[in-house]
Structures are given as structure tokens and as C-alpha cells.
């Protein structure tokens, strides 16, 4: 973008006009004294404005890069005579780096101590490294980098196999006064962080927060790179409070950063340092100078490289962030026409990733939006995955869904890819009317209806069960259907209105992160397909890591037809597999149908499943922890599997009228809705090192007696009665010499 297209607004303070002769002499003398006292470069380190208090005094050091300037002065109310443009000149330092510096003993930190640089006697500029500004068209504020209380904060390392990201726009995440037109602030977002810990995500990725023009923006138009958006979000202390609060909840904070262009609005870097366009921060040659969003920083200039490197150090050291997402790396590395590489951009990116992030800050992580090859990134957003998934899930007819194409997009091992089906680009209003929330794309006439919920939840399951780093965009966990915009805050009433959807996302994320200890395979890097059925529209695949006990099977039905006794081969182990999530459970939607059982018994590597419409089932060798939410003696997992809700069944009811109530059916591990399952122990006696077990048999149910040394298993089949008698069955078992023994009766197919 050319210089005359950029908007610049200045709030410059004029020097006091003195007309009386004596006053003129006094003013000139005072100016000379001021110049004399400041006419020495600073011996203190740092760029920008750095408050100091040491043995030599108290004040502020100012240092700025301005290699082409003929003079640089600092203007502010702390000067003699106020905003006096004839005093407080900086000195050009030796060494040829183009740095100007000086110490001012009158300046202090605080909102009333504002300043601008006055270059060449005619050019007013905010400090390029100012940590705080009044706003993007006003003055820089002297800010004390060491004043914030970080006590108790701990930087959180990032484990790629465990990472689930939540992309957040600070202004639209939570606005307590949504009708005001103003954005939400960091302080408002802090009040909703417990929502994220309840959900189970462990990283928040903030859309850009550097000072931008106005109070509402996506943030990809940075005006002051080192300053945090002040009037809109709450400035540097607001962000530091947010990071500290997030860390206290186990949430990492990743920051979206923009160094492929700056501005264009309110950009004081433009025409810095001599008033000529584009100035020292940008390329001047045609084509490389700019991209579609603005002027491209000149990565070949040492001062610009130092500026960008320092910005990353600022976020890591001063704000304690845990990692980054780099916006449009391709626009840094290449220019058009011809997709020409910019080698100095490559070397800068490599240095920042390898040295500043990974070496100097172990545990920090770095993601690229695109074009990450050879740049030492830890991962890259995978837009093509999202496009493929969305393309298949929104198709109006089941017959047109391409199961092979979808699985091909899923079939990549490892965690390098960041996977998503919603992001600011995919659902944001700046990208046109087609960029909509997924439920709206599925059924715009009824985006909260059955089909929109079913299929958007199925898509979320694809994201969270595919190898990679899953990412959600704020609000999708509670069925937000409004197009994202910086002035469109989330509808927090949705969390209550669509509590089942939120519960589904929570359960899914808990399985992805193995928070309940039953789904370690989902944290592994591997995937193998066992059904890519383009006729039935079914995908079945195996997820695992390195161990024998971290196996997970995922089965998905992408059709509007429930499927009974669907045979899935390739189970890595025979025996019982527990359905730890079924998106057709009525817990997730009162209009869902609760198709499928809670237990699949695998023989010869094959298992039979009943699949609900547009649903997913996630199975593993371990059952979910058996908690009892309503205290009725019926454990959550059992009640969920058989009734679709962990609080709905009545413990003493006999739903199938087989003579056994729900408590007894649970103890016998039988189906409370199937009359032929009448298995319960009627008598247990211990005698002479043996236990005698008696139970009632049913006419149609084949029975397996299982034994374990603890209630958590593993359970071993020790007796099969096939077929059982209709009267009392009895067996005598030798008891282990020193360990406890537990027994149960199960129904076998």
C-alpha cells in the first residue's frame, strides 16, 4: 500500500509562544541549560522509555533508532515549559547504529507522563517501542516495565500431544454490556476463564492485541507493535492480569502476532525518521514493498530485525506468554508477482524460532499460519483439512459425501497440523457472507435444529479424534451461530440453552486429553483406518501411541440412517470395549435417540455396533470413572449408557419387568431394558477356601462368569453356561490365597 493511502492523525503539543524580551532571554537560557544537561548519550541499556532509580539518580532513559534524523528531541509535560520543542534533545550514539539516547531526570512512569519524539525540528512521532499509548493517534505513555506483580506466576510448558487450543478475540469473547458498542476487556475475559477450564481446553490463543486504530478491530492492523490495545482492551496491565489468571487455571496463553505488514491506519512507523515515504521500517522497491494489507517491514535492515526480535522478547519476558501463532508467514517469505522468496525473512524467522523461542525460552511453542517449511516451527494451521471437513459435512445429500476423501485429510500422523472446523477466517464477517459458523452452513434456516447440531458435533469429533493439535474457535462449544465480528460478542445464554452441546464438547475434549485415564490412544500420533465405507457412510479407525494399553477405536456414521449391528474389524484386542462417548446419547440433545450400547464384546478382532444418525462412538478398553452424580447408587457411566442421562434412571425401578431392579441389573452388568437379562447373584457363601456362587438364569441369555482382583479389573472369564437353565445356577470357585476376589455375571452375544 502506498504512503498516500495511509491515514496518520497526530495530537501534537505546540511549544509555548513567548513574546516579551526578558521572557525570550529567559526561555532561551532555560532551553540552553536543558540542552546542556541532557547533551550526553545514556549509559543505561534498553530501547524506548525505561524508568530508572539507581545510585546516580531517578528518571527515564529514552533511546530510539533514527539513523537518518538530524536531531531528535523528547517532548512531554516533564520538560521545562511543558511540551517545549527547544529542550531535551537526545544525543546520537557512537557506533553507527543510528541510535539516539539520553536520560531525563524530570520524567517518571505514569499516565500523566506522556511524550512524543520530535525529529528534525518538524516531525512528531510516537515511540516505536512504547509499551503504552493513550490511543493509536495520541501520545506514548511512560510505562514501568517492572511494576507489575508477577508473584505466583509460572510459565506453563506446552506438550504437543496434550494441547487443545481455544482461539479468542478479547473484545468479542465477553462483553458485559453488549449494547454499548464497546469491546470487552481483558478484565471481562478473566471472569469467564473458569468456563474454559470446565470445558477442558488448556491453551488460549489470543487474536492480535497490539494497539490498533480505534477500539474495535480483529487486530491484524497493528499501529503500535509494542503497546497493548489500551482504550479497547485495558492496556499492558490488563493483559498481564489476564496471562497470570490464565496460568493460575492451567491455561497457556498463545499470541497471534503480525509481522508481514503494519498498519495501515494511525501508523507512526510510516515516514519514520525523516518524513519521506515509506521510511526506515519498510521496503522501498516495487512489489516487495507491500502486500494486500499494507507495507512490508524491511527484514534486511538490522534496525527492523532488532525491532521484530525485541517484540518477541517483550511478549515472552514482559508478558509471560507461552507461544505464538504467526499471521501469514507466506506474506513474510514471498512477494508477488512470481512468488519470489525473501531470504532475509527466512533467516529472521529461523533465528526467532530456534533461538528466541526454543533456546532462550524452553517449553514455548511457535505455530505458523502457513508456509512453515524449514522455518523451525512447531506446527502449522491446516486450512485444507478444515475446508475438506466442512465441504463434506455441509453437503445436502448423504450419497455425495466422500468418505475416502475425508479420511485422506485425516490420515496424517503426528501433531504438527493445527486442525479446526471454525476459526476467525472461516466464520468472520470480514471474509464475506459465506464465512459462517458451521451449524449455520449446515442448515441456515434452522442452525440450532437437530441436523445442524448433529452434524456440527460430528465434525467436532473429527477434529478432536484426528492426529494433530485440535483448535476450537470461541463459542462453538455452546452452539454460537452468529457470524464472528469484532462488534458481535458471544451469546453466553447459549451455554444454558444448549447445555447438551457444551457437555458433548467437554466430554470429547476430556477424552482427547485422556483426562479420565481411559483414552490414552487419542494422545498418540498414529491412525489406521478399519472402515472407509462409502456405501453406509461409515468411518472406523484406530488411534494409538506406543503402548499396548493405549488403544482407542472411533466409529462414525455420516448418514441420516441409524445402522444396526454394523460389523467393524481391526479391533487390536479381543474382549470388552467400553463406549466412552456416543454423540447420540440424549444427554447431548433431548431429541437424540440413544442408539447403541455401552459395551461391545470383540471376538476375532470384530465387534458389532449400533450407530445413531450422524453420530460418533469412541471406544477403549477401560470404562470411564464410575461416579454417581445423583447419589442414587447408579453409576454415571452405567446410567448414561443405558438411559442416555446419568441422573434420569430410578434405582429401584424394574424397567424391563424381569424381576431385577436397576441397582441389581447394574451389579450383574446386565441390560436394564432387556427382559431376557435376569442375572443376579442370589447367594454367595465362603467355605473351606472356596466361594459358592448362585444366580438366577434366563431362558435366552448366554452367561459369562468373570473374576477380578479389584473392581477396576481386568476381568477374566472363568465360566460360561450356554445355554443357562431357567432355575438357579451354581458354581464353586477356589479363592486366591492372599488377594481379594470379585465376581460378576455378564451377558454375552
Residue pairs with C-beta under 8 A, 6 or more apart in sequence:
1 263
1 264
1 290
1 293
1 294
1 295
2 277
2 290
3 270
3 271
3 277
3 278
4 277
5 264
6 263
6 264
6 265
6 267
6 270
6 294
6 295
7 213
7 264
7 265
7 266
8 266
8 267
8 268
8 270
8 271
9 137
9 266
10 124
10 137
11 134
11 137
11 138
11 139
12 116
12 124
13 75
13 82
13 83
13 116
14 83
14 85
15 81
15 83
15 84
15 85
15 86
16 81
16 82
16 84
18 24
18 27
27 81
27 86
28 86
30 80
30 81
30 87
31 80
31 84
31 86
31 87
34 79
34 80
34 84
34 87
34 88
35 86
35 87
35 88
35 89
38 87
38 88
38 89
38 90
38 91
38 102
38 103
38 104
39 89
39 91
39 102
40 91
40 102
40 103
41 90
41 91
41 92
41 93
41 94
41 100
41 101
41 102
42 61
42 62
42 63
42 101
42 102
42 103
44 50
44 52
44 61
44 103
46 61
46 63
47 63
47 64
47 65
47 129
47 310
48 62
48 63
48 64
48 127
48 128
48 129
48 130
48 131
48 226
49 60
49 61
49 62
49 107
49 115
49 127
49 130
49 131
49 140
49 142
49 143
50 60
50 61
50 63
50 145
51 59
51 60
51 107
51 108
51 109
51 142
51 144
51 145
52 58
52 59
52 60
52 61
52 103
57 103
57 105
58 105
58 108
59 103
59 104
59 105
59 106
59 107
59 108
60 103
60 104
60 107
60 108
60 109
60 113
60 142
61 101
61 102
61 103
61 104
62 74
62 90
62 101
62 102
62 103
62 104
62 107
62 115
62 127
63 90
63 99
63 100
63 101
64 72
64 90
64 99
64 100
64 101
64 117
64 127
64 128
64 129
65 97
65 98
65 99
65 100
65 128
65 273
65 280
65 303
65 306
65 307
66 72
66 98
66 100
66 117
66 119
66 272
66 273
66 280
67 97
67 98
67 273
67 280
67 303
68 98
68 273
68 274
68 280
69 100
69 119
69 120
69 273
69 274
70 120
70 121
71 89
71 119
71 120
71 121
72 89
72 90
72 92
72 100
72 117
72 118
72 119
73 85
73 87
73 88
73 89
73 90
73 117
73 118
73 119
74 88
74 90
74 102
74 104
74 107
74 115
74 116
74 117
74 118
75 83
75 84
75 85
75 88
75 115
75 116
75 117
75 118
75 124
76 83
76 88
76 107
76 113
76 114
76 115
76 116
76 139
77 83
77 112
77 113
77 114
78 104
78 106
78 107
78 108
78 113
78 115
79 87
79 88
79 106
80 87
80 106
81 87
85 118
85 121
88 102
88 104
89 102
90 100
90 101
90 102
91 100
91 101
91 102
92 98
92 99
92 100
93 99
93 100
93 101
97 302
97 303
98 303
107 113
107 115
107 142
108 142
109 142
109 143
109 144
109 147
110 141
110 142
111 141
113 141
113 142
114 134
114 138
114 139
114 140
114 141
114 142
115 127
115 139
115 140
115 142
116 124
116 125
116 126
116 127
116 139
116 140
117 124
117 125
117 126
117 127
118 124
119 125
119 273
119 274
120 273
120 274
120 275
122 275
123 271
123 273
123 274
123 275
125 268
125 272
125 273
126 133
126 139
126 140
126 224
126 268
127 140
128 224
128 225
128 226
128 268
128 269
128 272
128 281
128 307
129 226
129 307
129 310
130 140
130 141
130 143
130 224
130 226
130 227
131 143
131 145
131 226
131 227
131 228
131 236
131 314
131 318
132 140
132 141
132 142
132 143
132 227
132 228
132 230
132 235
132 236
133 139
133 140
133 141
133 211
133 224
133 227
133 230
134 141
134 230
134 231
135 211
135 230
135 231
136 211
136 212
136 213
136 214
136 223
136 224
136 265
136 266
137 213
137 266
140 224
140 227
143 236
145 318
148 236
148 237
148 240
150 240
150 244
150 320
152 244
152 248
153 243
153 244
153 247
153 248
153 320
154 247
155 247
155 320
155 322
155 361
155 363
155 364
156 247
156 250
156 251
156 252
156 322
156 363
157 322
157 362
157 363
158 203
158 252
158 322
158 323
158 363
158 364
158 365
160 365
160 378
160 379
160 415
160 469
161 415
161 523
161 524
161 525
161 545
162 202
162 513
162 523
163 202
163 203
163 252
163 365
163 415
163 469
164 200
164 201
164 202
164 203
164 464
164 469
164 470
164 471
164 472
164 509
164 512
164 513
165 201
165 203
165 204
165 205
165 254
165 418
165 469
165 470
165 471
165 472
166 196
166 199
166 201
166 203
166 204
166 205
166 471
166 472
166 474
167 205
167 207
167 420
167 423
167 424
167 471
167 472
167 473
167 474
168 189
168 204
168 205
168 206
168 207
168 474
169 206
169 207
169 218
169 219
169 424
169 474
169 484
169 486
170 183
170 184
170 185
170 186
170 189
170 206
170 207
170 209
170 229
170 233
170 242
171 183
171 184
171 185
171 215
171 216
171 232
171 233
171 486
171 487
171 489
172 183
172 184
172 474
172 484
172 485
172 486
172 487
172 488
172 489
172 490
173 184
173 188
173 189
173 192
173 474
173 489
173 490
174 184
174 188
174 189
174 191
174 192
174 489
174 490
174 492
175 182
175 183
175 184
175 188
175 489
176 184
176 188
178 489
181 487
182 215
182 216
182 232
183 215
183 216
183 232
183 233
183 486
183 487
184 489
185 232
185 233
185 234
185 238
186 233
186 234
186 238
186 239
186 241
186 242
187 234
187 238
187 241
189 242
190 241
190 242
190 245
192 492
193 245
193 246
193 249
193 251
194 249
195 495
196 204
196 249
196 251
197 249
197 250
197 251
198 506
199 477
199 502
199 505
199 506
199 509
200 506
200 509
200 510
200 513
200 515
201 251
201 472
201 509
202 250
202 251
202 252
202 513
203 251
203 252
203 253
203 254
203 322
203 323
204 246
204 251
204 252
204 253
204 254
205 254
205 255
205 256
205 325
205 471
206 253
206 254
206 255
206 256
207 218
207 219
207 220
207 256
207 424
208 218
208 219
208 220
208 222
208 255
208 256
208 257
208 258
208 327
209 219
209 228
209 229
209 233
209 239
209 255
210 219
210 222
210 223
210 224
210 225
210 226
210 227
210 228
210 229
210 257
210 258
211 222
211 223
211 224
211 227
211 228
211 229
211 230
212 219
212 221
212 222
212 223
212 229
212 232
212 265
212 266
213 221
213 223
213 265
213 266
214 232
215 229
215 231
215 232
216 232
216 486
216 487
217 232
217 486
218 424
218 428
218 430
218 486
219 229
219 256
219 258
220 258
220 293
220 327
221 263
221 264
221 265
221 293
221 294
222 258
222 262
222 263
223 262
223 263
223 265
223 266
223 267
223 268
224 268
225 262
225 307
225 311
226 310
226 311
226 314
227 235
227 236
228 234
228 235
228 236
228 238
228 239
229 235
233 239
236 318
236 319
239 319
240 319
240 320
242 253
243 253
243 319
243 320
243 321
244 320
246 252
246 253
247 253
247 320
252 322
252 323
253 320
253 321
253 322
254 321
254 322
254 323
254 324
254 325
254 365
254 367
255 315
255 319
255 321
255 323
255 324
255 325
256 324
256 325
256 327
257 311
257 312
257 315
257 324
257 325
257 326
257 327
258 327
258 328
259 297
259 308
259 311
259 326
259 327
259 332
260 291
260 293
260 296
260 297
260 327
260 328
260 329
260 331
260 332
261 290
261 291
261 293
261 294
261 295
261 296
261 297
261 331
262 269
262 281
262 282
262 294
262 295
262 297
263 269
263 270
263 294
263 295
264 270
264 293
264 294
264 295
267 294
267 295
269 279
269 281
269 282
270 277
270 278
270 279
270 281
270 282
270 295
271 277
271 278
271 279
272 279
272 280
272 281
273 279
273 280
278 284
278 289
278 295
280 298
280 301
280 303
280 304
281 295
281 297
281 298
281 301
281 303
281 304
281 307
282 289
282 295
282 296
282 297
282 298
283 289
283 290
283 295
283 296
283 297
283 298
284 298
287 335
287 336
287 337
287 340
288 296
288 335
288 340
288 342
289 295
289 296
290 296
291 331
291 335
291 336
292 331
293 331
296 331
296 332
296 335
297 304
297 307
297 308
298 304
299 305
299 308
299 332
299 342
299 344
299 345
299 348
300 344
305 344
305 348
308 348
308 352
309 348
309 351
309 352
309 356
312 324
312 352
312 356
312 357
313 356
315 321
315 324
316 356
316 357
316 360
316 361
316 364
321 364
322 363
322 364
322 365
323 357
323 364
323 365
323 366
323 367
323 378
324 357
324 364
324 365
324 366
324 367
325 367
325 368
325 369
325 381
326 332
326 349
326 366
326 367
326 368
326 369
326 377
327 369
328 369
328 370
329 349
329 368
329 369
329 370
329 371
329 372
329 375
329 377
330 369
330 370
330 371
332 342
332 345
332 349
333 341
333 342
333 345
333 346
333 349
333 371
333 375
334 340
334 341
334 342
334 371
335 342
346 374
346 375
349 375
349 376
350 374
350 375
350 376
352 366
353 366
353 375
353 376
353 377
354 376
357 364
357 365
357 366
358 364
358 366
358 376
365 378
365 379
366 376
366 377
366 378
367 377
367 378
367 379
367 380
367 381
367 418
368 375
368 377
368 379
368 380
368 381
369 380
369 381
370 380
370 381
370 383
372 379
372 380
378 416
379 415
379 416
379 417
379 418
379 469
380 416
380 417
380 418
381 418
381 420
381 423
382 417
382 418
382 419
382 468
383 425
384 409
385 409
385 410
385 417
385 419
385 420
385 466
385 468
386 419
386 420
386 421
386 423
386 426
388 405
388 406
388 409
389 406
389 409
389 421
389 459
389 462
389 463
390 421
390 426
390 438
390 441
390 459
392 401
392 402
392 405
392 406
392 558
393 421
393 438
393 442
393 455
393 456
393 458
393 459
393 558
394 438
394 441
394 442
394 455
395 401
398 537
398 558
398 559
398 560
398 561
401 537
401 558
401 559
402 534
403 532
403 533
403 534
403 537
403 538
403 539
403 558
404 532
404 534
406 462
406 539
406 558
407 529
407 532
407 539
407 541
410 462
410 466
410 467
410 527
410 541
411 527
411 529
412 467
412 468
412 527
413 467
413 525
413 526
413 527
414 467
414 468
414 525
415 467
415 468
415 469
415 525
416 468
416 469
417 467
417 468
417 469
418 468
418 469
418 470
418 471
419 463
419 466
419 468
419 469
419 470
419 471
420 426
420 463
420 470
420 471
420 472
420 473
421 438
421 456
421 459
421 460
421 462
421 463
422 437
422 438
422 472
422 473
422 476
423 471
423 473
424 473
424 484
425 431
425 435
426 435
426 473
427 435
427 436
427 437
427 438
427 473
427 483
427 484
428 435
428 483
428 484
428 485
429 435
429 483
429 484
429 485
429 488
430 485
435 483
436 444
436 483
437 447
437 475
437 476
437 480
437 481
437 482
437 483
437 484
438 456
438 459
438 476
439 447
439 448
439 452
439 453
439 456
439 479
439 481
440 447
440 452
440 481
440 483
442 451
442 452
442 455
442 456
443 449
443 451
443 452
446 452
447 481
448 479
448 481
448 498
450 589
450 591
451 560
451 614
452 481
453 479
453 498
453 501
453 589
454 583
454 589
454 592
454 613
454 614
454 615
455 614
456 476
456 479
457 501
457 504
457 583
457 588
457 616
458 556
458 558
458 583
458 614
458 615
458 616
460 472
460 476
460 504
460 505
460 508
461 508
461 554
461 556
461 583
461 616
461 618
462 556
463 470
463 471
464 470
464 508
464 509
464 511
464 512
464 522
465 512
465 522
465 541
465 543
465 552
465 554
465 616
465 618
466 527
467 524
467 525
467 526
467 527
467 543
470 512
472 505
473 484
474 480
474 490
475 482
475 484
475 490
475 491
475 494
476 505
477 501
477 502
477 505
477 506
478 490
478 492
478 494
478 495
478 498
478 501
478 502
479 494
479 497
479 498
479 501
480 490
480 491
480 494
482 488
482 491
495 502
500 587
500 588
500 589
500 590
501 588
501 589
503 587
503 588
504 583
504 588
507 581
508 581
509 515
510 516
511 518
511 519
511 522
511 580
511 581
511 618
512 519
512 522
512 523
513 522
513 523
514 520
514 522
514 523
516 580
516 624
516 625
517 622
517 625
518 578
518 580
518 620
518 622
518 623
518 624
518 625
519 552
519 580
519 618
519 620
520 545
520 547
520 549
520 550
520 552
521 542
521 543
521 544
521 545
521 550
521 551
521 552
521 620
522 543
522 552
522 618
523 545
523 550
524 543
524 544
524 545
524 546
524 550
525 545
526 542
526 543
526 544
526 545
527 541
527 542
527 543
528 541
528 542
528 570
529 539
529 540
529 541
529 542
530 540
530 541
530 542
530 553
530 568
530 569
530 570
530 571
531 538
531 539
531 540
531 541
531 555
531 568
531 569
531 570
532 539
533 539
533 540
536 557
536 559
536 563
536 566
537 557
537 558
537 559
538 555
538 556
538 557
538 558
538 559
538 563
538 566
538 611
539 554
539 555
539 556
539 558
540 553
540 554
540 555
540 556
540 568
540 570
541 553
541 554
542 551
542 552
542 553
542 554
542 570
542 571
542 572
543 551
543 552
543 553
543 554
544 550
544 551
544 552
544 572
549 621
551 572
551 573
551 620
551 621
552 618
552 619
552 620
553 568
553 571
553 577
553 607
553 618
553 619
553 620
554 616
554 617
554 618
554 619
555 566
555 568
555 609
555 611
555 616
555 617
555 619
556 615
556 616
556 617
557 563
557 611
557 612
557 613
557 614
557 615
557 616
558 614
559 613
559 614
560 613
560 614
561 613
562 593
562 595
562 610
562 611
562 612
562 613
563 609
563 610
563 611
564 610
565 608
565 609
565 610
566 608
566 609
566 610
566 611
567 606
567 607
567 608
568 606
568 607
568 608
568 609
569 605
569 606
570 605
571 577
571 602
571 605
571 606
571 607
572 605
573 602
573 621
574 602
574 603
574 604
574 605
575 601
575 602
575 621
576 599
576 600
576 601
576 602
576 621
576 715
577 599
577 600
577 601
577 602
577 607
577 619
577 620
577 621
578 598
578 599
578 600
578 619
578 620
578 621
578 622
578 623
578 624
578 637
579 596
579 597
579 598
579 599
579 600
579 617
579 618
579 619
579 641
580 618
580 619
580 620
580 623
580 624
580 637
581 616
581 617
581 618
582 594
582 595
582 596
582 598
582 612
582 615
582 616
582 617
582 618
582 641
583 592
583 612
583 614
583 615
583 616
583 617
584 592
584 593
584 594
584 595
584 596
584 611
584 612
584 613
584 615
585 592
585 594
585 640
585 644
585 645
586 592
586 593
586 594
586 644
586 645
587 640
587 644
587 645
587 646
592 612
592 644
593 612
593 613
594 612
594 643
594 644
595 610
595 611
595 612
595 613
595 615
596 609
596 610
596 611
596 612
596 615
596 617
597 610
597 641
597 671
598 637
598 638
598 640
598 641
598 642
599 641
600 607
600 608
600 609
600 619
601 607
601 748
601 749
607 619
608 749
609 617
611 617
622 713
623 637
624 636
624 637
625 637
626 635
626 636
626 637
626 638
627 635
627 636
628 634
628 635
628 636
629 636
629 646
629 647
630 646
630 647
632 649
632 650
632 651
633 651
633 663
633 666
634 649
634 651
634 662
634 663
634 666
635 666
636 646
637 646
638 666
639 645
639 646
639 647
639 648
639 649
640 646
642 649
642 671
642 672
642 673
643 649
643 672
649 655
649 662
649 672
650 662
651 661
651 662
651 663
652 661
652 662
652 663
653 661
653 662
654 660
654 661
654 662
655 662
655 672
655 673
656 671
656 672
656 673
656 674
656 675
656 677
657 675
658 674
658 675
658 676
658 677
658 678
658 698
659 678
659 696
660 668
660 670
660 672
660 677
660 678
660 679
660 680
662 672
664 680
665 671
665 672
665 677
665 680
666 672
667 680
667 681
667 744
668 677
668 679
668 680
668 681
668 695
668 744
668 745
669 679
669 744
669 745
669 746
669 747
670 677
670 678
670 679
670 680
670 701
670 745
670 746
670 747
671 677
671 747
674 747
676 698
676 699
676 700
676 701
677 698
677 701
677 747
678 696
678 697
678 698
678 701
679 695
679 696
679 697
679 698
679 701
679 703
679 745
679 746
679 747
680 695
680 696
680 745
681 693
681 694
681 695
681 743
681 745
682 694
682 695
682 696
682 728
683 692
683 693
683 694
684 691
684 692
684 693
684 694
684 743
685 691
685 692
686 692
686 735
689 734
689 735
690 732
690 733
690 734
690 735
691 732
691 733
691 735
691 741
691 743
692 730
692 731
692 732
692 733
693 705
693 730
693 731
693 732
693 733
693 743
694 728
694 729
694 730
695 703
695 728
695 729
695 745
696 727
696 728
696 729
697 703
697 721
697 724
697 725
697 726
697 727
697 728
697 729
698 724
698 726
699 723
699 724
699 726
700 723
701 724
701 747
702 720
702 721
702 722
702 723
702 724
702 747
702 748
702 749
703 720
703 721
703 722
703 724
703 729
703 745
703 746
703 747
703 748
704 717
704 719
704 720
704 745
704 746
704 747
704 748
705 717
705 718
705 719
705 720
705 721
705 731
705 743
705 744
705 745
706 715
706 716
706 717
706 718
706 743
706 744
706 745
706 746
707 715
707 716
707 718
707 733
707 741
707 742
707 743
708 714
708 715
708 716
708 741
708 742
708 744
709 736
709 739
709 740
709 741
709 742
710 740
710 742
711 742
715 744
718 733
719 731
720 748
721 729
722 748
733 741
733 743
735 741
